[in-house]
């Protein structure tokens, strides 16, 4: 990618058919239109940005026109190949627009979703960050951090960063040749993938970036003997790669990366290594590649964490499944001294994948590839999960060690529970009960199965209650089910307080009590969650929920970016009555409430009533169509998800169900939570300046119905 300085650009224009006079015209136009000096520098900046061989865009700018979004989208592409980013179709490019926003030229598509940002971060009138987006989030950027764009005619970035959906990589390119020389941040999964793909593409230089180097080895403070072993393992890389590829047909240019398959990371104490530094290690990491219809196992070997970067301690090799060779358990750092038979097992080499296991994994992949779409009927989802459960059960039987067996039991449990909760698989609950009995000797695994059986049984009981024809009997049945549910959750939280599901059990209790209007009970459970599980997602949400439940009478403080990346604050609505709505397009209760919300908006908007939405969708791609379909015209804030696959944040309000709504008076003070049942009355009262001590609740029948209605909580969809 070439970027010229403003001086070089001016010189180039003088030599072109445009003539030097045109540059002066641009300056005069900028000054006569009232632009500041900073604005004129931005005009030069965009000229620099489009001067990379884009002569038509330069001519357009020289004539007082800025380059089109289509020109910029076609011209700029990432230097690195493995970037998944959005580019509108040819027919959609003409609908894109370019705007200036806080030091960046921003390209957005017709739905207002950001596609690119070209940013001048140091104010020198030249872009130094080229940023690419996928589904509304920045996933990759190229950065010139040393400012040599001013002195080098052919500039390439010296840093490359992947983020959000794109991963966690942060690479450095010291000589700016377009190839990453080292990493500042790199996960173990990404390091393993880079290593394997570097070998299949025959790129030893790229492989070297994820192998331990001399500086890394020295930083581990090992004994001289161990340093020598590590140095030998990562020396003469081209020769070792050639030998590895020659001895196996598994790794070749047609091999497709499937997944990283590591054991639990281990901590080696510095005192055990003869040094003073603890080291985090993957003992015997594996990866799986696909060759045609066959899955193959690759030994990635020992991996070591060096700061924020994971490195390999050896060259990856294909696992020999013939039983003729042995894969050593552990590497140089975690290698027990117990004789020459280390790593052998009755079935052949450690890490060996049997033909049966390969066949089952291939079948599982086909099932996943055929997973139903979101609009598919419930039965399709039930059938999909039943098929996964049946395959997982076979994988349990085929597993050769306890760690693999436990992994597949958990997958078996998850699929069974999901299918059962759908109400389309009556055989699911008996199978879960049998599985629970089968794993009772393993207390931790028993807790895992028990909790998912509990959720499945709760769903089954609710569906059975709904079948009760007599209204009074149905209400009584639901009350008994709720009582049973609370008792079971409390019992689980007491018996397995350290399990990964304990925070979720407490969350369920707190949410249920809140939805029932038992706010004192809800606060008690939220407080326990915030205290005992403060580092979990549930603990963080509990702190927000406690804050939200105490909002009434407080000044509302809510601000951020809208769906269209514009700054917006609740303070801008002062002087109006404001309804704050936390919503998501996938939540049927919100869609059901929309007609009442829109009716109130149409009725009272002219009198000073406004709505501020907060969107909770994990995927923003379909929001434009949803807004248009339902005629939503008010603004909505949206926080960027903190991690790939997570829902957007809830601005610290601990939202547990969608929709969640509360009203704010003309002074910006929160009046309290609200439902559509009493929305009209409350808005009318607040517009008339009345101070509501409390907003009336729905009638008793509506409350009873609400208690027994499944509420969609804001979580990422799979």
Buried (B, 14 or more C-beta within 10 A) or exposed (E): BEBBBBEBBBBBBEEBEBEEEBBEBBEEBBEEEEBEEEEBBBBBBBBBBBBBEBEEBBBBBBEBEBBBBBBBBEBBBBBBEBBBBBBBEEEBBEEBEBEBBEBBBBBBBEBBBBBBBBBBEEEBBBBBBBBBBBBBBBBBBBBBEBBEBBEBEEBBBBBBBBBBBBBBBBBBBEEBEEBBBBBEBBBBBBBBBBBBBBBBEBBBEBBBBBBBBEEBBEBBBBEEEBBEBBBEBBEEBEEBBBEBBEEBEBBBEEBEBBBBBBBEBEEBEBEEBEBEEEBBBBBBBBBBBBBEEEBBBBBBBBBBBBEEBBBBBBBBBBBBBEEEBBBBBBBBBBBEEEEEEBBBBEEBBBBBBEEEBBBBBEBBBEBEEEBBEEEEEEEBBBBBBBBBBBBBBBBBEBBBEEEBBBBBBBBBBBBBBBBBBBBBBEEBBEBBBEBBEBBEEBEEBBBBBBBBBBBBBBBBBBEEBEEBEEEEEBBEBBBEBBEEBBEBBBEBBEEBEEBEBBBBBBBBBBBBBBBBBBEEBBBBBBBBBBEBBEEBBBBBBBBBBBBBBEBBEEEBEBEBEBBBBEEBBBEBBBEBBBBBBBBBBBBEBBBEBBEBBBEBBEEBBEEBBBBBBBBBBBBBEBBBEBBEEBEBEBBBBBBBBEEBEEBBBBBBBBBBBBBBBBBBBBEBBBBBBBBBBBBBEBBBBBBEEEEBEEBEBBEEEBBBEBBBEEBBBBBBEE
